[in-house]
Amino acid sequence: MESKKIIKVTRELAEEVSYIYAASWKTAYRGIVPQSYLDGLSQEQWVPFLSDPQRAAFAMEIDGVLAATVSVSPAREKEMEGWGEIISIYVLPKYFRKGCGRELFSYGVTLLQTMGFTNIYLWVLEDNKGAREFYHKNGFYPNGDKQTICIEGKPLTELRYIHTIKQKMPME
């Protein structure tokens, strides 16, 4: 029986968790993001991001191995003030489709709810059909907002997906 636990990402774990980002990018974004960019990703690239105290980053440990990570925060965009944001969720490729991403994603949503957010959003690459399907299955849907990012000269469209927690009305 495997041992699973969710732990807070500390500065000491940032490099190991950054590796999850790089490995996940290299697999999940193949054919979407320019291959030369993916080939050039370094394992340490996300260490500064993961060390930022403004963001809450967590990792799932399975049998002593960090297998997945999720980062959440209050909205980083002024127009989304009052919303919670799922900044990222990445899984080591060998753990794809084994449930740990879903479990960790749910943990991130619940964490934002406990922080008082009833509205949550995230950005996803339009061409990342697998991720879009994953978010849809987890109660998120596109709200029509789009933005374009450019990686090595290639424009990529991101879609905003949102999730609203229905609040119970008090009994009259």
C-alpha positions in Angstrom: 0.0 0.0 0.0 1.4 3.3 -1.0 2.0 6.1 1.5 0.7 9.5 0.3 0.8 12.9 2.1 0.6 16.6 1.1 3.3 18.8 2.4 4.0 22.6 2.2 6.8 23.4 -0.2 9.6 25.1 1.7 12.7 26.8 0.4 14.5 23.5 1.0 12.1 21.6 -1.3 11.9 24.3 -4.0 14.6 22.7 -6.2 13.0 19.3 -6.1 9.5 20.8 -6.8 11.0 22.9 -9.6 12.1 19.6 -11.2 8.4 18.5 -11.3 7.5 21.7 -13.2 10.3 21.1 -15.8 9.5 17.4 -16.3 5.8 18.1 -16.6 6.3 20.9 -19.0 8.5 18.8 -21.2 5.8 16.1 -21.5 2.5 18.0 -21.2 3.4 20.9 -23.6 5.2 18.8 -26.3 3.7 19.9 -29.6 2.2 23.0 -28.0 5.2 25.0 -26.8 8.3 25.2 -29.1 10.4 22.1 -28.6 13.6 24.2 -28.4 12.1 26.1 -25.4 11.2 22.8 -23.7 14.6 21.3 -24.4 16.2 24.4 -22.7 14.2 24.3 -19.5 16.3 23.9 -16.4 15.3 22.0 -13.3 16.0 25.1 -11.2 13.9 27.5 -13.3 11.0 27.7 -10.9 13.0 27.9 -7.6 12.5 31.8 -7.2 8.7 31.4 -7.9 8.4 28.5 -5.4 10.4 30.5 -2.8 8.0 33.5 -3.0 6.1 33.7 0.4 3.1 35.4 -1.4 2.2 32.0 -2.9 1.2 28.8 -1.2 2.8 25.8 -2.8 2.2 22.2 -1.8 3.5 18.9 -3.0 2.2 15.4 -2.9 4.7 12.9 -1.6 4.1 9.3 -2.6 6.3 6.7 -1.0 8.9 9.3 -0.2 8.9 10.8 -3.7 7.6 14.3 -4.6 5.2 13.5 -7.4 3.0 16.5 -7.9 2.6 20.2 -6.9 0.0 22.9 -6.8 0.4 26.6 -6.2 -2.4 28.9 -5.1 -2.8 32.6 -4.1 -5.2 35.5 -4.0 -5.7 36.7 -7.6 -2.6 38.2 -9.1 -4.6 40.4 -11.5 -6.2 43.6 -10.3 -9.5 42.9 -12.3 -9.9 39.6 -10.4 -9.5 41.1 -7.0 -11.4 39.1 -4.4 -10.9 35.8 -6.4 -8.6 33.0 -5.5 -6.2 31.7 -8.2 -4.8 28.3 -8.9 -1.5 29.4 -10.4 -0.2 26.0 -11.3 -0.6 22.2 -11.0 2.1 19.9 -12.3 2.6 16.2 -12.0 5.7 14.1 -12.7 5.0 12.2 -16.0 5.3 8.8 -14.4 2.3 9.8 -12.1 0.1 11.1 -14.9 -3.5 9.7 -14.8 -3.0 8.0 -11.4 -5.2 10.4 -9.4 -2.6 12.4 -7.5 -3.2 15.4 -9.7 -6.9 15.3 -9.1 -6.4 14.9 -5.4 -3.9 17.7 -5.2 -6.0 20.0 -7.3 -9.0 19.4 -5.0 -6.7 20.2 -2.1 -5.8 23.5 -3.7 -9.4 24.4 -4.3 -10.3 23.5 -0.7 -7.4 25.6 0.6 -8.6 28.6 -1.4 -12.1 28.0 0.0 -10.8 28.0 3.6 -9.0 31.2 2.8 -12.5 32.7 2.1 -12.6 32.6 -1.7 -15.9 31.6 -3.2 -14.7 32.4 -6.8 -11.6 30.7 -8.2 -9.9 31.0 -11.5 -6.9 29.7 -13.5 -5.3 30.1 -16.9 -4.9 27.1 -19.3 -3.3 27.0 -22.7 -6.1 26.7 -25.3 -4.2 23.9 -27.1 -3.8 21.8 -24.0 -6.9 19.8 -24.5 -6.1 17.3 -21.7 -5.7 20.0 -19.1 -8.9 21.7 -20.3 -10.8 18.4 -20.0 -9.3 17.9 -16.5 -10.4 21.3 -15.3 -13.9 20.8 -16.7 -14.3 17.5 -14.9 -13.3 19.3 -11.7 -16.0 22.0 -12.0 -14.2 24.7 -13.9 -15.3 26.2 -17.2 -14.1 29.0 -19.6 -15.6 32.4 -19.0 -14.6 33.8 -22.4 -11.5 35.7 -21.2 -8.4 35.1 -23.3 -4.8 36.3 -23.3 -1.9 35.7 -25.6 1.6 34.8 -24.4 4.5 34.4 -26.6 7.2 31.7 -26.2 10.2 31.9 -28.6 8.1 33.9 -31.0 5.1 31.5 -31.0 1.9 33.1 -29.8 -0.1 30.9 -27.5 -3.6 31.6 -26.3 -4.6 31.1 -22.7 -8.2 30.7 -21.6 -9.4 31.7 -18.2 -11.4 28.9 -16.4 -13.5 29.8 -13.4 -15.2 28.0 -10.6 -17.9 29.5 -8.4 -18.9 27.9 -5.1 -22.6 28.2 -4.6 -23.4 29.6 -1.2 -26.3 28.3 0.7 -29.0 30.9 1.4 -30.1 31.2 5.0 -33.5 29.7 5.8 -36.2 32.3 6.1 
